[in-house]
């Protein structure tokens, strides 16, 4: 009898705890407000899911706890209802206020201010980014000039940059929102700020732990980005290049030839690979002086964690995007012949 009573009390206590937790979370979701003291811009990028949005809101201190956001999104069936844009979050906004803004029912800042949405794909160069800015009636030429010859103010503001070098490699590829009045410097500051946010302290600590510097990693990542289209192959390609670097072998990266020539080509001539340029990794061993594009996080991850492999060569199938690896030069030549390269 006493045992049954204990079981009954335990069940009651359990349900009290469960409902208590539920009502606590419910209360926090609908009554906790953001910590921003002034209007703050929040960006939802293409492809951001509920987990990413919740994480970004918490990091921006616009919500107290990402779990509250996940609960609200689950309860209100918001999967797929968020839209890429930038939004003005007012002080003391609740989660429901923020969600209203960033879903299809809300009012985006782009509609209010007539902002211009510009997407820079991963692996693009300063030159290609400038062309896209020009196509959107933004100051692309000025952007290219400043990105290739940064001002002292930019170096001072972003201490992770290598001084006396261009910004190639550090203009993070993403979707951005600009106004018709945006200056080249404002565009660059926004992109560098995004890079600084993405390559956070965890990345910096890992780079330091490996005895490398950021510039070296970004150079390596840009070559990986230029060489391989599929994320699944990046770490293996990084392993191939690491093997070459370890024995003093030239990287022989076709992507660096593309950078030297300013145009991508499927196949290079003998004259191409004999161009005397410090970025030509067929002639000059080791890494080139700087990045050859603005790489993705996936390529940066690969540069920091190359696969352990005995492959020394690879080639890409332009039609399928597949990367084929070889251990010996003879094997590599054979694979090139059967692939018509």
Secondary structure, DSSP 8 states (H G I E B T S, - for coil): -HHHHHHHHHHHHHHHHHHHHHHHHHHHHHH-B---SS-EEEEE-TT--HHHHHHHHHHTTSSS-HHHHHHHHHHTT-TT-B-SEEEEE-TT-BHHHHHHHHBTTS--HHHHHT-EEEE--TT--HHHHHHHHHHTTS-HHHHHHHHHS--HHHHHH-TTS-TTS--TTTS--SEEEE-TT--HHHHHHHHHHHHHHHS-HHHHHHHHHTT--HHHHHHHHHHHHHH-S-HHHHHHHHHHHHHHHHTT-----HHHHHHHHTS--SS--HHHHT---TT-TTTS-S--SS-SS---HHHHHHHHS-------EEEE-TTT--EEEESSHHHHHHHHHHTT-
